[in-house]
Amino acid sequence: MARAYLELLERRHQPGVRAVLAGMEQSARQGTGAEVDRALAYPDALVKTGTAECTHGHPAGGDGFVITAEPADHPQVLLMVRVHGVPGRQAARIAGQMMRRIQE
């Protein structure tokens, strides 16, 4: 999945891709991925969140997924996070903390 997002970033100037990345910027500013930007010293991330079926031995209602890349205009770091038993919005908080550590 991370490779697919790297491919998107490489094709950022293509018309359909621009719309996807604009949505990821919006998610980071005011959507389900906003916890990532809030955690960063210099908020400028792309974020996609989601919740998928849990596949663990002790299943939960779902697992939260986050793909985040920063800085938005020329990403140098891409992080994919999966958190057991929480929705993507909550997983974004953990991803934000991890990205903050990477920035430090």
C-alpha positions as CSV (number, residue, x, y, z in Angstrom):
1,M,0.0,0.0,0.0
2,A,2.8,2.4,0.8
3,R,4.3,1.8,-2.7
4,A,0.9,2.8,-4.2
5,Y,1.0,6.1,-2.3
6,L,4.7,6.7,-3.4
7,E,3.5,6.2,-7.0
8,L,0.8,8.8,-6.4
9,L,3.4,11.2,-5.1
10,E,5.6,10.6,-8.2
11,R,2.6,11.4,-10.4
12,R,1.4,14.4,-8.5
13,H,1.2,16.7,-11.5
14,Q,-1.3,14.5,-13.3
15,P,-4.9,15.8,-13.3
16,G,-6.6,13.0,-11.4
17,V,-3.8,12.6,-9.0
18,R,-3.8,16.3,-8.1
19,A,-7.4,15.9,-6.8
20,V,-6.5,12.9,-4.6
21,L,-3.5,14.8,-3.1
22,A,-5.7,17.9,-2.5
23,G,-8.1,15.7,-0.6
24,M,-5.2,14.4,1.5
25,E,-4.1,18.0,2.3
26,Q,-7.7,18.8,3.3
27,S,-7.8,15.7,5.6
28,A,-4.6,16.9,7.3
29,R,-6.0,20.4,7.8
30,Q,-9.6,19.8,8.9
31,G,-10.6,16.2,8.3
32,T,-10.1,12.8,9.9
33,G,-6.3,13.2,9.6
34,A,-6.1,16.6,11.3
35,E,-4.4,15.0,14.4
36,V,-1.3,14.4,12.3
37,D,-1.0,18.1,11.4
38,R,-1.8,19.1,15.0
39,A,1.1,17.0,16.3
40,L,3.7,18.4,13.9
41,A,5.9,21.4,14.8
42,Y,5.5,22.5,11.2
43,P,2.1,21.3,10.1
44,D,2.3,20.4,6.4
45,A,1.3,16.8,5.8
46,L,-0.7,14.7,3.4
47,V,-3.0,12.3,5.3
48,K,-5.4,9.5,4.3
49,T,-7.2,7.6,7.1
50,G,-9.4,4.6,7.0
51,T,-10.9,1.9,9.1
52,A,-10.8,-1.7,7.9
53,E,-11.9,-5.1,9.2
54,C,-9.7,-6.4,12.0
55,T,-7.8,-9.6,11.1
56,H,-6.2,-10.3,14.5
57,G,-6.7,-13.4,16.5
58,H,-8.7,-11.4,19.0
59,P,-10.8,-9.3,16.6
60,A,-12.0,-5.8,17.4
61,G,-14.6,-3.8,15.5
62,G,-12.0,-2.6,13.1
63,D,-8.4,-1.4,12.8
64,G,-7.5,2.2,12.0
65,F,-5.1,2.9,9.1
66,V,-3.2,6.1,8.3
67,I,-0.9,6.9,5.4
68,T,0.9,10.2,5.9
69,A,3.6,12.0,4.1
70,E,5.3,15.3,4.7
71,P,6.1,17.9,3.7
72,A,3.0,18.1,1.4
73,D,4.7,19.9,-1.5
74,H,7.7,17.5,-1.7
75,P,7.3,14.6,0.7
76,Q,10.5,13.2,2.3
77,V,8.9,10.9,4.8
78,L,6.0,8.5,4.2
79,L,4.6,6.6,7.2
80,M,1.9,3.9,7.3
81,V,0.3,3.1,10.6
82,R,-2.2,0.4,11.6
83,V,-3.8,0.5,15.1
84,H,-5.8,-2.4,16.4
85,G,-9.3,-1.7,17.6
86,V,-9.7,2.0,16.8
87,P,-11.0,4.0,13.8
88,G,-8.7,5.8,11.4
89,R,-9.4,9.2,13.1
90,Q,-7.9,7.9,16.3
91,A,-5.0,6.2,14.6
92,A,-4.1,9.6,13.1
93,R,-3.2,10.8,16.6
94,I,-0.6,8.0,17.0
95,A,0.7,8.6,13.4
96,G,1.0,12.3,14.3
97,Q,3.1,11.5,17.4
98,M,5.3,9.3,15.3
99,M,5.8,11.9,12.6
100,R,6.6,14.5,15.3
101,R,9.4,12.1,16.6
102,I,10.7,11.7,13.0
103,Q,10.8,15.5,12.6
104,E,12.8,15.9,15.8
